[in-house]
Amino acid sequence: MDRTVVLITGCSSGIGLHLALRLASDPSQSFKVYATLRDLRAQGPLWEAARSRGCPPGSLETLQLDVRDADSVAAARARVTEGRVDVLVCNAGRGLLGPLEAHTAGSVGSVLDVNVAGTVRTLQAFLPDMKRRRSGRVLVTGSMGGLMGLPFNAVYCASKFAIEGLCESLAVLLPPFGVHVSLIECGPVRTAFLEKLEGVVGGVLDGADAETRHLFSRYQRHLERIFREAAQDPEEVTEVGVGRGPRAPRPALRYFSTESFLPLAHLRLADPSGCSYVAAMHRAVFTEEPAEEPTAAASGGSALRAPPAAAAPQ
């Protein structure tokens, strides 16, 4: 029986690493996983974990793939010995935190290049063959930051909003080709994501005004509390990707790893003016008092509470 061939980008840590291990060690032994990394010198933790998980021989391979480089993506595709990819997981991503006016052009460009253009490059490389074969699944790591604006995450949210539009557009187009696109929408996840943020927050804050620095300090405290109290482990997100991605008989466009931020997402839709969402998010992040419940009139007929996990990116 042919195994399902899966290629995953961004497997040096976090969700990508855990998804690669989960599929490669699946008891059914029905997956062949190509875990790709920008720098193969970072593959040690992946192989160490694979040995401890007892991944069968031949179930896991690593490839170098840098989503910023179309030639690198094409070279990785050419090294897939089966000559096809059944499930493509676009997981590579980069964050950027801090006041917008403090970001350098290089930092902004880097995040957009990896998160948006990098995803486009990867899809351009693998979609044509899926369309020719009339078969394929695409999973993309989304974020609550692609469904709602988060303070001090303007560029990151811009990139993830773009991914939402990209995937939704493809989801409308591709079903006649037998190809399905799904987003795995994540809230805060305990990964090395925050450690890999583009740019250095501390230094650039010197260029921000005093009030913005004060608000950022409040946001940092909020972020620390959210990751301490409400962040998910990568394994939880991985189970969503495994159970509802490669094996889902009728794939949906969006799967949510947590429902904690859905009230605010609903609030954005319930009040198209955006006023209710903006007020609720500001209260959730920048006030010390518990968030109030929006009135029925403000939320389009339903009282929605701003959850404590309101403003932490994946």
VOTI-677878 format. One record per residue (C-alpha): residue number from 1; x, y, z. Coordinates in pm, 1 decimal, padded with zeros to 6 digits. Layout:
BEGIN
    i        px        py        pz
  NUM         X         Y         Z
...
// end
This chain:
BEGIN
    i        px        py        pz
    1   00000.0   00000.0   00000.0
    2   00136.0   00341.2  -00097.6
    3   00198.3   00565.5   00196.8
    4   00067.5   00920.5   00211.2
    5   00359.2   01150.2   00131.3
    6   00367.9   01458.7   00353.3
    7   00605.0   01754.3   00320.4
    8   00619.4   02005.8   00606.6
    9   00803.6   02338.2   00612.8
   10   00952.4   02487.3   00930.1
   11   01037.8   02170.2   01124.5
   12   01328.1   02286.7   01339.8
   13   01096.5   02329.6   01640.3
   14   00739.9   02384.6   01753.5
   15   00436.0   02280.2   01554.3
   16   00630.6   02167.7   01247.4
   17   00859.7   01940.6   01448.4
   18   00575.2   01787.9   01648.1
   19   00355.9   01731.8   01343.3
   20   00640.0   01558.7   01159.1
   21   00697.0   01328.2   01456.8
   22   00326.9   01258.4   01506.1
   23   00277.3   01150.3   01145.9
   24   00605.4   00959.8   01113.8
   25   00531.8   00761.0   01430.8
   26   00163.3   00698.9   01350.6
   27   00073.4   00338.1   01441.2
   28  -00078.9   00284.4   01096.6
   29   00262.2   00349.8   00936.7
   30   00070.5   00508.4   00651.9
   31   00275.2   00831.0   00625.6
   32   00610.5   00913.3   00472.3
   33   00715.9   01249.9   00610.5
   34   00961.9   01494.8   00460.8
   35   01047.5   01739.9   00738.1
   36   01212.7   02046.4   00589.8
   37   01433.2   02301.3   00762.9
   38   01594.6   02622.9   00647.9
   39   01921.2   02514.5   00810.0
   40   01989.7   02141.6   00838.0
   41   02231.7   02211.3   01122.9
   42   01916.4   02254.2   01335.8
   43   01784.4   01902.6   01270.2
   44   01939.6   01743.5   01580.7
   45   01636.4   01785.1   01812.8
   46   01406.0   01640.1   01545.5
   47   01609.6   01322.4   01506.1
   48   01660.6   01286.1   01879.5
   49   01284.2   01305.2   01931.2
   50   01225.0   01065.7   01640.1
   51   01446.8   00805.9   01804.4
   52   01269.5   00844.7   02137.2
   53   00929.1   00815.7   01966.2
   54   01037.6   00500.2   01781.9
   55   00967.0   00630.9   01432.4
   56   01002.2   00334.9   01193.4
   57   01293.1   00339.4   00947.0
   58   01203.9   00522.3   00628.9
   59   00909.9   00706.9   00781.1
   60   01097.0   01036.4   00819.9
   61   01348.5   01225.5   00608.9
   62   01484.8   01576.6   00638.5
   63   01537.0   01817.2   00350.3
   64   01680.1   02165.5   00329.1
   65   01414.3   02414.3   00222.3
   66   01421.2   02789.8   00262.6
   67   01082.4   02938.2   00172.6
   68   01256.1   03268.6   00093.3
   69   01432.0   03107.3  -00204.0
   70   01231.9   02963.1  -00495.5
   71   01532.6   02755.5  -00607.5
   72   01558.1   02601.7  -00261.2
   73   01188.1   02510.0  -00269.2
   74   01223.9   02356.3  -00615.6
   75   01532.9   02159.1  -00508.9
   76   01346.8   02013.4  -00210.0
   77   01056.4   01914.2  -00433.8
   78   01297.2   01736.7  -00668.5
   79   01443.1   01533.5  -00379.9
   80   01107.4   01375.6  -00290.0
   81   01179.6   01024.7  -00416.4
   82   00814.4   00928.1  -00456.8
   83   00776.3   01199.4  -00718.3
   84   00466.7   01341.7  -00552.4
   85   00347.0   01516.1  -00236.7
   86   00000.6   01416.9  -00117.7
   87  -00016.5   01654.7   00179.9
   88   00168.4   01986.1   00186.3
   89   00195.9   02163.0   00521.1
   90   00297.5   02530.1   00500.4
   91   00413.7   02594.9   00853.7
   92   00726.2   02811.9   00827.8
   93   00666.9   03151.8   00982.1
   94   00823.5   03447.5   01155.2
   95   00695.5   03703.3   01406.2
   96   00757.3   04071.0   01470.5
   97   00660.8   04239.7   01795.4
   98   00667.2   04603.3   01899.8
   99   00552.7   04952.7   01795.9
  100   00508.8   04982.2   01419.9
  101   00716.2   05300.8   01397.7
  102   01010.4   05125.0   01560.0
  103   01040.8   04845.4   01301.8
  104   01315.7   04860.8   01042.3
  105   01233.3   04812.8   00676.2
  106   01446.7   04499.0   00682.5
  107   01250.1   04343.2   00967.6
  108   00917.1   04421.5   00803.3
  109   01033.9   04283.6   00470.2
  110   01170.1   03966.8   00629.8
  111   00840.2   03882.1   00800.3
  112   00636.2   03944.8   00486.9
  113   00886.1   03749.5   00277.2
  114   00867.8   03440.2   00497.8
  115   00502.3   03445.3   00598.8
  116   00339.3   03561.5   00277.1
  117   00575.4   03536.6  -00019.7
  118   00730.6   03218.6   00124.2
  119   00392.4   03050.1   00144.5
  120   00315.8   03160.6  -00212.1
  121   00648.8   03021.8  -00337.0
  122   00581.6   02688.3  -00169.4
  123   00230.4   02663.2  -00309.0
  124   00350.4   02757.4  -00656.7
  125   00600.3   02472.1  -00643.5
  126   00363.5   02196.3  -00530.2
  127   00011.4   02290.1  -00642.3
  128   00055.9   02228.5  -01016.6
  129   00132.9   01858.6  -00964.8
  130  -00159.2   01818.9  -00723.1
  131  -00389.5   01976.0  -00980.5
  132  -00256.8   01747.0  -01255.2
  133  -00309.9   01440.5  -01036.7
  134  -00652.7   01567.6  -00923.4
  135  -00557.4   01494.2  -00564.8
  136  -00395.7   01676.8  -00276.1
  137  -00432.2   01838.1   00063.1
  138  -00277.3   02165.5   00174.3
  139  -00259.6   02257.7   00541.8
  140  -00146.7   02605.1   00640.7
  141  -00061.3   02712.7   00994.0
  142  -00287.7   03008.0   01060.4
  143  -00322.7   03224.7   01366.9
  144  -00574.2   03422.7   01562.3
  145  -00356.4   03710.0   01440.3
  146  -00497.4   03643.5   01095.2
  147  -00855.6   03674.7   01216.4
  148  -00825.6   03982.0   01437.8
  149  -00584.7   04268.1   01485.3
  150  -00357.1   04236.3   01788.4
  151  -00178.5   04537.0   01939.4
  152   00195.6   04553.9   01878.1
  153   00163.4   04278.1   01617.0
  154   00064.5   04496.8   01322.1
  155   00304.8   04352.9   01064.3
  156   00263.3   03994.5   01183.0
  157  -00115.4   04033.9   01167.8
  158  -00088.7   04189.0   00823.4
  159   00099.4   03880.4   00704.7
  160  -00149.9   03640.8   00859.8
  161  -00451.1   03834.8   00729.4
  162  -00291.2   03795.3   00386.2
  163  -00262.7   03420.2   00438.3
  164  -00633.3   03403.7   00522.7
  165  -00719.3   03570.3   00192.6
  166  -00473.7   03355.1   00000.7
  167  -00609.2   03029.0   00139.3
  168  -00974.5   03127.5   00114.4
  169  -00928.0   03223.4  -00250.4
  170  -00760.4   02890.2  -00325.8
  171  -01024.1   02697.7  -00131.2
  172  -01290.9   02835.8  -00363.3
  173  -01093.8   02747.0  -00676.4
  174  -00938.5   02407.1  -00611.2
  175  -01217.7   02154.4  -00527.2
  176  -01281.7   02070.7  -00897.1
  177  -00916.1   01960.3  -00908.0
  178  -00959.9   01733.3  -00603.7
  179  -00733.4   01962.0  -00398.2
  180  -00844.7   02098.1  -00061.1
  181  -00692.2   02379.1   00145.7
  182  -00733.6   02406.0   00523.4
  183  -00606.3   02652.2   00782.2
  184  -00516.2   02531.8   01130.0
  185  -00605.7   02838.1   01337.2
  186  -00390.2   02859.3   01648.6
  187  -00406.5   03067.5   01960.2
  188  -00097.1   03104.9   02181.3
  189   00124.7   02795.4   02161.8
  190   00424.0   02705.7   02376.8
  191   00695.7   02700.9   02111.0
  192   01018.7   02884.8   02037.4
  193   00815.6   03129.2   01826.2
  194   00864.4   03422.1   02065.4
  195   01236.4   03350.2   02082.8
  196   01262.7   03376.7   01703.3
  197   01094.8   03713.2   01663.4
  198   01242.9   03930.1   01391.3
  199   01431.6   04228.3   01528.8
  200   01523.6   04311.6   01887.9
  201   01239.8   04465.7   02086.3
  202   01440.0   04619.6   02369.0
  203   01662.3   04841.0   02157.6
  204   01399.2   04975.6   01920.1
  205   01173.1   05090.6   02202.8
  206   01409.4   05381.3   02258.7
  207   01264.2   05532.1   01942.8
  208   00903.0   05516.3   02065.5
  209   00724.5   05783.7   02267.9
  210   00678.2   05742.1   02643.3
  211   00307.7   05655.8   02628.3
  212   00365.8   05386.5   02365.6
  213   00645.6   05238.2   02575.4
  214   00410.3   05230.8   02874.1
  215   00139.2   05053.0   02672.5
  216   00392.6   04807.1   02539.9
  217   00499.7   04727.1   02893.4
  218   00136.3   04649.8   02977.3
  219   00108.9   04433.6   02668.9
  220   00419.8   04238.3   02764.6
  221   00268.6   04162.7   03105.5
  222  -00052.7   04054.1   02935.0
  223   00144.4   03831.0   02697.0
  224   00338.1   03666.9   02978.4
  225   00017.2   03592.1   03166.2
  226  -00151.3   03445.0   02859.2
  227   00138.1   03216.0   02778.9
  228   00154.8   03112.4   03143.3
  229  -00217.1   03045.1   03185.8
  230  -00369.5   02971.3   02847.4
  231  -00106.3   02863.6   02593.0
  232  -00142.6   02523.4   02431.7
  233   00127.2   02262.2   02390.2
  234   00228.5   02193.9   02029.1
  235   00095.3   01838.6   02063.1
  236  -00259.0   01972.5   02105.0
  237  -00231.6   02169.6   01782.9
  238  -00072.0   01871.9   01611.9
  239  -00369.3   01649.5   01690.7
  240  -00597.1   01897.6   01516.1
  241  -00372.8   01888.0   01211.3
  242  -00359.4   01507.5   01206.8
  243  -00722.1   01433.4   01284.1
  244  -00883.7   01697.6   01068.2
  245  -00627.7   01750.7   00795.1
  246  -00479.3   01451.8   00612.8
  247  -00761.8   01220.1   00718.1
  248  -01068.0   01443.3   00702.4
  249  -01309.6   01301.5   00441.0
  250  -01463.9   01645.3   00376.5
  251  -01200.8   01903.4   00465.3
  252  -01312.6   02236.6   00606.5
  253  -01138.1   02564.0   00532.2
  254  -01069.3   02639.5   00899.1
  255  -01000.4   02422.1   01201.5
  256  -00944.5   02579.4   01542.2
  257  -00695.7   02441.1   01792.0
  258  -00876.8   02630.9   02068.5
  259  -01208.3   02808.9   02104.5
  260  -01082.1   03060.6   02359.2
  261  -01060.9   03349.0   02112.3
  262  -01374.4   03272.9   01910.6
  263  -01598.1   03517.5   02103.3
  264  -01382.7   03805.9   01985.8
  265  -01375.4   03668.4   01631.9
  266  -01754.8   03650.1   01636.5
  267  -01768.0   04004.4   01772.6
  268  -01580.0   04131.2   01467.4
  269  -01853.1   03987.5   01247.0
  270  -02145.0   04084.8   01468.8
  271  -02052.2   04454.2   01458.8
  272  -01925.4   04530.9   01106.7
  273  -01824.3   04882.5   01212.6
  274  -01542.0   04731.3   01419.2
  275  -01615.5   04954.5   01718.0
  276  -01717.8   04673.9   01952.4
  277  -01413.3   04462.9   01872.6
  278  -01168.8   04750.9   01911.1
  279  -01314.8   04847.8   02248.3
  280  -01324.3   04488.4   02374.8
  281  -00968.5   04412.5   02268.5
  282  -00836.6   04735.0   02418.4
  283  -01003.0   04653.6   02751.0
  284  -00875.0   04297.3   02746.4
  285  -00514.0   04403.1   02695.2
  286  -00464.0   04744.5   02847.7
  287  -00693.6   04763.8   03150.8
  288  -00636.2   04592.2   03478.7
  289  -01009.2   04544.3   03535.5
  290  -01193.4   04233.3   03409.2
  291  -01324.5   04275.7   03056.4
  292  -01686.3   04380.6   03041.5
  293  -01942.8   04201.1   02833.7
  294  -02044.8   04402.4   02528.5
  295  -02411.6   04496.1   02525.2
  296  -02650.2   04311.6   02298.4
  297  -02684.4   04619.6   02081.2
  298  -02310.7   04657.4   02039.1
  299  -02256.7   04292.3   01950.7
  300  -02542.4   04249.0   01710.5
  301  -02777.9   04075.6   01950.0
  302  -02550.5   03845.9   02150.6
  303  -02340.2   03925.5   02456.8
  304  -01982.9   03817.0   02389.8
  305  -01712.2   03832.8   02650.0
  306  -01355.7   03924.1   02560.1
  307  -01156.6   03618.1   02677.5
  308  -00829.9   03654.1   02867.4
  309  -00643.8   03486.2   02580.0
  310  -00737.7   03776.9   02362.1
  311  -00411.4   03913.5   02233.6
  312  -00133.4   03661.8   02211.5
  313  -00006.0   03551.0   01868.9
  314   00068.7   03192.6   01774.9
// end
